[in-house]
Amino acid sequence: MPLSDKHERTTTKAFAGLRVLDFSTTIAGPHCARMLADMGAEVIKIETDGGETMRTRPPLRKGCSTAFGQLNVGKKSLVLDLKSEEGRETVRRLAATSDILVENFRPGVMHRLRLDCDRLRAVNPKLIYCSISGYGQTGPSAELPAYAPVIHAASGYDMAHLAYQPGRSRPDYCGIYHADVLTGTYGFGAIASALYQRSVTGLGQHIDVSMLESMLTLTLTELQSAQFAVTPPPRPMFGPTETASGYVMITVASEKTFQALMGVIGRPEWISDPRFAAYAPRRENWAELMDGVEVWSRQLSTDACLLALSAAGVPASAYRSVSEALADPQLAHRQALSEVRDGGGSFRVLNVPFRMSGADTTPAQTVAALGEHTDALRDEIGRAEETSIPTGKTAATH
């Protein structure tokens, strides 16, 4: 049953009426602000006349980046020179009518621009000011430059991942920016929490999100093993199991799953075998157990293995490319992708990975050209200079 039939359709946006100033660049901050835009906030992206860095990143069509579009769909674009007093005064006037500010400059930059949290919250005490940085806003590492690959290395994540690759000593190259997406998502959650608290106190606050600490949340077992010695199993517990035509990922994470897998591979006697009957000895003899599983799996194609595993309720998957994953009927059922447009034409973006029965979580349909909303927003600020600073919000375009 499609989601549209299962849940009542609604045009309500959870953050409708909120205004966000987005000073962020690259991935972490823009991802956070994109989620705010999807929730209905009016997000004003502040850019230089050269445009944000991601506008030049491939894939490009007619000079328009779909990577930029994925991160910034639904936002307005305002070009300002933050080094000029005119540009800074425009920010102060916009901040007076804003609810949230997101920035991911290196700590100290916004202070030097005289647009730091203390100054802008003096203009608007209700402002929620979210700063995303590599190491946090204070401390001995605070002002070090950082991008996601640096944080992957600094957090121990890369070496933790390497420890699961037998026979290898060189860390992997980095092409997938976990730290950015994860930290942006934590920023989004913190902002939502601050909005709730503001509904009680009437006041905004400063949010300080650290990429280093965000990445450490991914290393649950490793964080504890760093404090208390743990002997690793002789073979990593989660990895490729060979088939006649490739590999499958099999996850044994419960007694029920273990017992079901033993039935599938024709080894029901191993359920009571002292080597495998309980978790501790099973972990110690994991290589033997999985060698036995591969005796079975190597006789079958990947599809045949998955069919047998699925029938028994054993969690398993083929190793797919992103293109193959995007073709999964489950994503079509979930309406996980939306078609949007920019100056280069149409393309698909991933929606936020949650659905709400009482709110619309789909993105807007267009990506703003550089500076597209500059004149309209300057007109608003101009009227503010003639009268008083407006207290209303400009409705978001969706």
C-alpha positions in Angstrom: 0.0 0.0 0.0 1.6 3.4 -1.0 2.3 5.8 1.8 -0.1 8.2 0.3 -2.9 5.7 0.9 -1.8 4.5 4.3 -1.4 8.0 5.8 -3.6 11.0 5.5 -2.2 13.5 3.0 -1.3 16.9 4.5 0.3 20.1 3.3 1.3 21.1 6.8 5.0 21.8 7.3 6.4 21.3 10.8 8.7 24.4 10.7 6.4 26.6 8.5 6.8 30.3 9.5 10.4 30.0 10.8 13.2 31.9 9.1 16.7 30.6 8.9 19.9 32.4 7.9 22.3 29.8 6.4 25.9 31.0 6.2 27.3 27.4 5.8 29.3 25.9 3.0 30.2 22.5 1.6 28.2 19.7 3.3 27.6 19.7 7.0 25.9 23.0 7.5 24.1 22.9 4.1 22.8 19.4 5.0 21.5 20.7 8.3 19.8 23.7 6.7 18.4 21.6 3.9 16.5 19.5 6.5 15.2 22.7 8.0 14.0 23.8 4.6 12.3 20.4 4.0 10.4 21.0 7.3 9.0 24.2 5.9 11.4 26.9 7.2 12.3 29.8 5.0 16.0 29.3 4.6 18.0 32.2 3.2 21.4 31.1 2.0 24.0 33.8 2.3 26.6 33.6 -0.5 29.5 35.6 -1.8 29.3 37.0 -5.4 31.5 34.0 -6.4 28.9 31.5 -5.1 29.2 28.7 -2.5 32.0 26.1 -3.1 29.6 23.3 -4.0 28.1 25.2 -6.9 31.2 24.1 -8.9 31.2 20.4 -7.9 30.2 17.7 -10.4 27.9 16.4 -11.8 27.5 19.7 -13.7 24.9 20.4 -16.4 24.9 23.9 -18.0 27.2 25.0 -15.1 24.7 23.8 -12.5 25.8 21.3 -9.8 23.3 18.6 -8.8 25.5 17.9 -5.7 24.9 21.5 -4.7 21.2 21.1 -5.5 20.9 18.0 -3.3 22.2 20.1 -0.4 20.4 23.3 -1.1 17.1 22.7 -2.8 14.3 24.9 -1.4 16.6 27.7 -0.1 16.7 31.3 -1.2 20.0 32.7 -2.3 21.2 36.2 -1.1 24.5 37.6 -2.2 26.2 39.7 0.4 29.7 41.0 1.0 30.2 40.2 4.7 33.4 42.2 4.8 31.5 45.4 4.1 29.5 47.3 6.8 26.5 47.3 4.4 26.6 43.5 4.2 26.9 43.1 7.9 24.1 45.6 8.6 21.9 43.6 6.2 22.6 40.5 8.2 21.8 42.2 11.5 18.5 43.4 10.1 17.6 39.9 8.8 18.7 38.4 12.1 16.1 40.6 13.9 13.4 38.7 12.0 15.0 35.2 12.0 14.6 32.2 14.3 17.7 30.2 13.5 21.2 30.9 12.1 23.5 28.1 10.9 27.2 28.6 10.2 30.2 26.3 9.8 33.1 28.7 9.5 36.2 28.0 11.5 35.7 29.3 15.1 36.5 33.0 15.3 35.4 34.0 11.8 31.9 35.1 12.7 33.4 37.0 15.7 35.8 38.9 13.4 32.9 39.7 11.1 31.1 41.1 14.1 28.3 38.6 13.4 28.9 36.3 16.4 26.2 34.9 18.6 26.5 37.5 21.3 26.1 40.4 18.9 23.2 38.9 17.0 21.3 37.7 20.0 21.6 41.2 21.4 19.5 42.2 18.3 17.2 39.2 18.7 17.3 37.3 22.0 15.1 34.5 20.5 17.7 33.7 17.9 19.0 30.1 17.9 22.5 30.3 16.7 24.0 26.9 15.5 27.8 26.7 15.0 29.2 23.6 13.3 33.0 23.1 13.4 35.6 20.4 13.3 36.5 20.3 16.9 34.1 22.6 18.7 34.2 26.4 19.4 36.7 26.3 22.2 39.8 24.3 23.3 43.3 23.7 22.0 42.1 22.3 18.7 39.2 24.7 18.1 40.9 26.8 15.4 42.4 24.0 13.4 41.1 23.7 9.8 39.0 20.6 9.3 37.0 18.8 6.7 35.3 15.4 6.9 38.3 13.3 5.8 40.5 15.0 8.4 37.9 14.3 11.1 37.6 10.7 10.0 41.3 10.3 10.6 41.4 12.3 13.8 38.4 10.6 15.4 39.9 7.1 15.1 37.2 6.1 12.7 39.5 5.2 9.8 41.8 3.1 12.0 38.8 1.4 13.6 37.5 0.5 10.1 40.9 -0.7 9.1 41.0 -3.1 12.0 38.1 -5.0 10.4 40.1 -5.6 7.1 42.4 -8.6 7.7 45.9 -8.4 6.3 45.8 -4.7 5.6 47.8 -1.9 7.2 47.1 1.1 5.0 44.0 3.2 5.8 41.3 3.5 3.1 41.0 6.5 0.8 38.0 8.7 1.7 35.2 9.5 -0.7 32.1 9.3 1.4 31.8 12.1 3.9 30.2 10.5 7.0 31.3 13.3 9.3 29.5 16.0 7.4 26.2 14.3 7.1 26.2 13.0 10.6 27.2 16.3 12.1 24.6 18.2 10.1 22.0 15.8 11.3 23.1 16.3 14.9 22.8 20.1 14.3 19.3 19.6 13.0 18.3 17.6 16.1 19.9 20.2 18.5 18.0 23.0 16.7 14.7 21.2 17.0 15.5 20.7 20.7 16.3 24.4 21.1 13.1 25.4 19.4 11.1 23.4 21.9 13.0 24.9 24.8 12.4 28.4 23.4 8.7 27.7 23.5 9.1 27.4 27.3 11.7 30.1 28.0 11.1 32.5 25.2 14.9 32.6 24.6 17.2 31.3 21.9 20.7 30.0 22.6 24.0 29.1 21.1 24.5 25.5 19.8 28.1 24.2 19.4 28.3 21.1 17.3 31.6 19.2 17.0 32.4 17.0 14.0 35.0 15.1 16.1 32.5 14.2 18.8 29.9 13.4 16.2 32.2 10.9 14.5 33.0 9.3 17.9 29.4 8.4 18.3 29.8 5.9 15.5 32.5 4.0 17.3 30.5 2.5 20.1 32.4 -0.8 20.5 35.7 0.8 19.8 35.2 3.6 22.3 34.5 1.0 25.1 37.3 -1.3 23.9 39.7 1.7 24.2 39.0 1.7 27.9 38.6 -2.1 28.5 40.7 -4.6 26.6 38.6 -6.9 24.3 40.1 -9.7 22.3 38.7 -9.5 18.7 37.2 -12.6 17.1 39.5 -14.5 14.7 37.4 -13.3 11.7 35.4 -10.0 11.7 31.8 -10.8 12.6 30.2 -8.8 9.8 31.6 -8.9 6.3 31.3 -10.6 2.9 30.3 -14.2 2.7 31.4 -15.8 -0.7 28.8 -17.3 -3.0 29.2 -19.0 -6.4 28.6 -15.6 -8.1 29.7 -12.9 -5.7 29.2 -12.1 -2.0 26.4 -11.6 0.4 26.3 -9.8 3.8 24.8 -12.1 6.5 24.2 -10.5 9.9 23.9 -12.9 12.9 22.9 -10.6 15.8 20.6 -12.8 17.9 20.1 -16.3 19.0 17.1 -16.7 16.8 19.1 -15.6 13.8 21.9 -18.0 14.6 19.6 -20.9 14.9 17.8 -20.0 11.7 21.1 -19.8 9.8 22.2 -23.2 11.0 19.0 -24.6 9.7 19.5 -22.9 6.3 23.1 -24.3 5.9 22.1 -27.8 7.0 24.0 -27.8 10.3 21.2 -27.9 13.0 23.6 -29.9 15.2 25.8 -26.8 15.6 23.1 -25.1 17.6 24.1 -27.3 20.6 27.8 -27.6 19.6 29.9 -26.3 22.5 31.9 -24.2 20.1 28.8 -22.2 19.0 26.0 -22.8 21.5 26.5 -19.6 23.4 27.7 -16.1 22.3 31.1 -16.1 24.0 32.4 -19.4 22.5 30.7 -18.7 19.2 32.7 -15.4 19.0 35.9 -17.2 19.8 35.2 -19.7 17.1 33.7 -17.3 14.6 36.2 -18.2 11.8 35.2 -21.9 12.0 31.5 -21.0 12.0 31.7 -18.8 8.9 33.9 -21.2 7.1 31.1 -23.7 7.5 28.6 -21.2 6.2 30.8 -20.6 3.2 30.9 -24.3 2.4 27.1 -23.9 1.9 27.1 -20.5 0.2 29.8 -21.2 -2.4 27.6 -23.9 -3.9 24.8 -21.4 -4.7 24.4 -18.1 -6.6 24.0 -14.9 -4.7 20.3 -14.8 -5.6 19.8 -18.4 -4.4 21.5 -17.7 -1.1 19.4 -14.6 -0.5 16.2 -16.5 -1.3 17.1 -19.2 1.2 18.2 -16.8 3.9 15.2 -14.5 3.5 12.8 -17.5 3.7 14.3 -18.4 7.1 14.3 -14.8 8.4 18.1 -14.3 8.3 19.1 -10.7 7.7 21.1 -10.6 4.5 21.7 -8.6 1.4 23.7 -8.6 -1.8 26.4 -6.0 -2.2 24.8 -3.3 -4.4 26.0 -0.2 -6.1 24.2 3.1 -5.3 22.6 2.9 -8.7 21.3 -0.6 -7.9 20.0 0.6 -4.5 18.2 3.5 -6.1 16.3 1.1 -8.3 15.0 -0.8 -5.3 11.1 -1.0 -5.4 11.1 -0.3 -1.7 12.4 3.3 -2.3 9.7 3.8 -5.0 7.1 2.6 -2.4 8.5 5.0 0.2 8.6 7.9 -2.4 12.2 8.4 -1.2 13.2 10.6 -4.1 11.8 13.8 -5.4 12.3 15.4 -8.8 13.6 19.0 -8.6 14.8 21.6 -11.1 17.7 24.1 -11.4 19.1 26.0 -14.4 20.5 22.8 -15.8 17.2 20.9 -15.9 15.6 18.3 -13.7 17.2 15.7 -11.4 16.3 13.6 -8.4 17.2 14.3 -4.7 16.9 12.1 -1.7 14.1 13.1 0.7 14.7 13.1 4.5 14.6 9.5 5.6 11.6 9.8 7.9 7.9 10.4 7.3 5.5 12.2 9.6 1.8 11.4 9.7 0.9 15.0 10.5 3.5 16.9 8.4 4.8 17.1 4.9 8.5 16.3 4.7 9.1 16.6 1.0 11.5 19.2 -0.4 10.7 22.2 -2.5 10.9 21.7 -6.3 13.5 24.3 -7.3 17.2 25.2 -6.6 17.9 28.9 -6.5 20.3 30.5 -8.9 23.1 32.4 -7.3 21.7 35.6 -5.8 18.2 34.9 -7.2 16.5 36.5 -4.1 18.9 39.3 -3.4 16.8 42.1 -4.8 13.6 40.9 -3.1 15.3 40.6 0.2 17.0 43.9 -0.1 13.6 45.5 -0.8 12.4 44.0 2.5 15.4 45.4 4.3 14.9 48.7 2.7 11.3 49.0 3.9 12.6 48.0 7.4 15.0 51.0 7.3 12.1 53.3 6.5 9.8 52.1 9.3 10.5 49.6 11.9 12.1 46.1 11.8 9.2 43.8 10.7 8.2 41.1 13.2 6.5 38.8 10.6 8.1 36.1 8.6 8.2 35.8 4.8 6.4 32.6 3.8 8.7 29.9 2.3 8.1 29.0 -1.3 7.3 25.3 -1.8 
